[in-house]
Amino acid sequence: MLKPNMSHIVQLMRRSVDRMQLEGAIRPGSKKIVRLEEVFPFRPQDVEGIDYAEKDSIRFHLKNGRIFDGFGKPAEQPGMPGK
């Protein structure tokens, strides 16, 4: 697991949101830029580390033990299928 600095975390979250917009997974409505808070249920400062589950599949590990994928959804935790 990588332990990136705050600017790298923000950059990775921003890339995830931008990619979702390009792929049509989220629509910005009347505004062109979707804020990170509209997609992710956590703040960049809550992230303890980052890893990649598969190619292009990022996971954000929070300080409270929770894990989220690049879509802002809870991710499977190692050893706990479906959780």
C-alpha positions as CSV (number, residue, x, y, z in Angstrom):
1,M,0.0,0.0,0.0
2,L,1.3,3.4,-1.0
3,K,1.3,6.3,1.6
4,P,1.1,9.3,-0.7
5,N,1.1,12.9,0.3
6,M,-2.0,15.1,0.4
7,S,-1.5,16.6,-3.1
8,H,-1.1,13.2,-4.6
9,I,-4.3,11.9,-2.9
10,V,-6.3,14.9,-4.2
11,Q,-4.8,14.4,-7.7
12,L,-5.8,10.7,-7.8
13,M,-9.3,11.5,-6.5
14,R,-9.7,14.3,-9.2
15,R,-8.5,11.9,-11.9
16,S,-11.1,9.3,-10.8
17,V,-13.9,11.9,-10.9
18,D,-12.7,13.2,-14.3
19,R,-12.6,9.7,-15.7
20,M,-16.1,9.0,-14.4
21,Q,-17.4,12.1,-16.2
22,L,-15.7,11.1,-19.5
23,E,-17.1,7.6,-19.3
24,G,-20.6,9.0,-18.5
25,A,-20.7,7.3,-15.1
26,I,-21.6,10.7,-13.5
27,R,-23.2,13.7,-15.1
28,P,-22.2,17.2,-14.0
29,G,-25.6,18.7,-14.6
30,S,-25.3,22.4,-15.4
31,K,-21.8,22.7,-14.0
32,K,-18.7,21.4,-15.8
33,I,-16.6,20.5,-12.7
34,V,-17.9,17.9,-10.2
35,R,-16.5,18.5,-6.7
36,L,-14.8,15.6,-5.0
37,E,-17.2,15.8,-2.1
38,E,-20.1,15.0,-4.5
39,V,-18.5,11.6,-5.3
40,F,-16.4,10.5,-2.4
41,P,-17.9,10.1,1.1
42,F,-14.5,11.0,2.7
43,R,-12.0,13.8,2.6
44,P,-8.5,13.5,1.2
45,Q,-7.1,14.0,4.7
46,D,-9.0,10.9,5.8
47,V,-6.9,8.7,3.4
48,E,-4.1,6.7,5.0
49,G,-3.0,4.8,1.9
50,I,-3.7,3.8,-1.7
51,D,-3.4,0.6,-3.6
52,Y,-4.5,-0.9,-6.9
53,A,-6.8,-4.0,-6.8
54,E,-6.5,-4.6,-10.5
55,K,-5.3,-2.7,-13.5
56,D,-6.8,0.9,-13.3
57,S,-8.7,-0.1,-10.1
58,I,-7.7,2.2,-7.3
59,R,-8.6,1.8,-3.7
60,F,-8.5,4.4,-1.0
61,H,-7.7,3.1,2.5
62,L,-9.0,5.4,5.2
63,K,-7.5,6.0,8.6
64,N,-10.7,4.4,10.2
65,G,-10.1,1.1,8.4
66,R,-12.7,1.5,5.7
67,I,-11.8,1.0,2.0
68,F,-13.4,2.8,-1.0
69,D,-12.9,2.2,-4.7
70,G,-12.3,4.9,-7.4
71,F,-16.0,5.4,-7.7
72,G,-16.5,6.4,-4.1
73,K,-18.2,3.0,-3.2
74,P,-17.2,0.8,-0.4
75,A,-14.6,-1.8,-1.6
76,E,-14.1,-5.4,-0.6
77,Q,-11.7,-5.6,2.3
78,P,-9.0,-8.3,2.1
79,G,-10.2,-11.5,3.7
80,M,-13.8,-10.3,3.9
81,P,-15.5,-11.1,0.6
82,G,-18.6,-8.9,0.0
83,K,-17.7,-6.4,2.7
